[in-house]
Amino acid sequence: MASRPSLKPKPRGKGGKRGSAAADDEQSTTAVAVRLAKEWSTLTMKAAKVAAHWGFIPLIIVVGMNSGDPKPSLFSLLSPV
């Protein structure tokens, strides 16, 4: 079974101090913002996938009912003949 790629940042080089506390604060704020953006984009894409999956056929039926001069009934749109 193939392993899944991770979106977590990999540790770099030596583990010493980077600088002042303000720089660490800014980095952690940026990291939180990036993590939240990833979570929201993933959640949005999952919701869009579900909406597209369950909404495509009803959308086609509604477009078919609203287009054309003689308005077909729902039964005539769903019947195979």
C-alpha positions as CSV (number, residue, x, y, z in Angstrom):
1,M,0.0,0.0,0.0
2,A,1.5,3.4,-1.0
3,S,2.1,5.9,1.7
4,R,0.2,9.2,1.7
5,P,2.2,12.4,1.2
6,S,2.3,14.7,4.2
7,L,1.7,18.4,4.1
8,K,3.6,19.0,7.4
9,P,6.7,21.1,7.0
10,K,10.0,19.1,7.5
11,P,12.5,20.3,10.0
12,R,15.5,22.1,8.5
13,G,19.1,21.9,9.5
14,K,20.3,22.7,13.0
15,G,17.8,23.2,15.8
16,G,19.3,26.4,17.3
17,K,17.6,29.6,18.2
18,R,16.3,31.6,15.2
19,G,16.1,35.1,16.6
20,S,13.9,37.2,18.8
21,A,10.6,36.3,20.2
22,A,8.8,38.6,17.8
23,A,10.2,36.7,14.9
24,D,9.0,33.4,16.4
25,D,5.6,35.0,17.0
26,E,5.3,36.1,13.4
27,Q,6.4,32.7,12.1
28,S,3.9,30.9,14.3
29,T,1.1,33.3,13.2
30,T,2.0,32.6,9.6
31,A,2.1,28.9,10.2
32,V,-1.4,29.0,11.9
33,A,-2.7,31.0,9.0
34,V,-1.3,28.6,6.4
35,R,-2.8,25.6,8.3
36,L,-6.2,27.3,8.5
37,A,-6.1,28.1,4.8
38,K,-5.3,24.5,4.0
39,E,-8.1,23.2,6.3
40,W,-10.6,25.6,4.8
41,S,-9.6,24.8,1.2
42,T,-9.9,21.1,1.9
43,L,-13.3,21.5,3.5
44,T,-14.5,23.7,0.7
45,M,-13.4,21.2,-1.9
46,K,-15.1,18.3,-0.1
47,A,-18.3,20.3,0.1
48,A,-18.1,21.3,-3.6
49,K,-17.5,17.6,-4.5
50,V,-20.6,16.5,-2.6
51,A,-22.7,19.4,-4.2
52,A,-21.6,18.5,-7.7
53,H,-22.2,14.8,-7.1
54,W,-25.7,15.1,-5.8
55,G,-26.7,18.3,-7.7
56,F,-25.8,17.6,-11.3
57,I,-28.7,15.4,-12.4
58,P,-31.3,17.6,-10.6
59,L,-29.7,20.7,-12.3
60,I,-30.1,19.0,-15.7
61,I,-33.7,18.1,-15.0
62,V,-34.5,21.7,-14.0
63,V,-32.8,23.1,-17.0
64,G,-34.7,20.7,-19.2
65,M,-38.0,21.7,-17.6
66,N,-37.3,25.4,-18.0
67,S,-36.0,25.3,-21.6
68,G,-38.1,24.7,-24.7
69,D,-41.4,26.0,-25.9
70,P,-43.7,23.2,-24.7
71,K,-43.0,22.9,-21.0
72,P,-42.6,19.1,-20.4
73,S,-43.9,17.5,-17.2
74,L,-41.5,16.0,-14.7
75,F,-42.8,12.5,-15.7
76,S,-42.1,13.0,-19.3
77,L,-38.6,14.1,-18.5
78,L,-37.9,11.1,-16.3
79,S,-39.6,8.5,-18.5
80,P,-37.2,6.6,-20.9
81,V,-39.5,7.0,-24.0
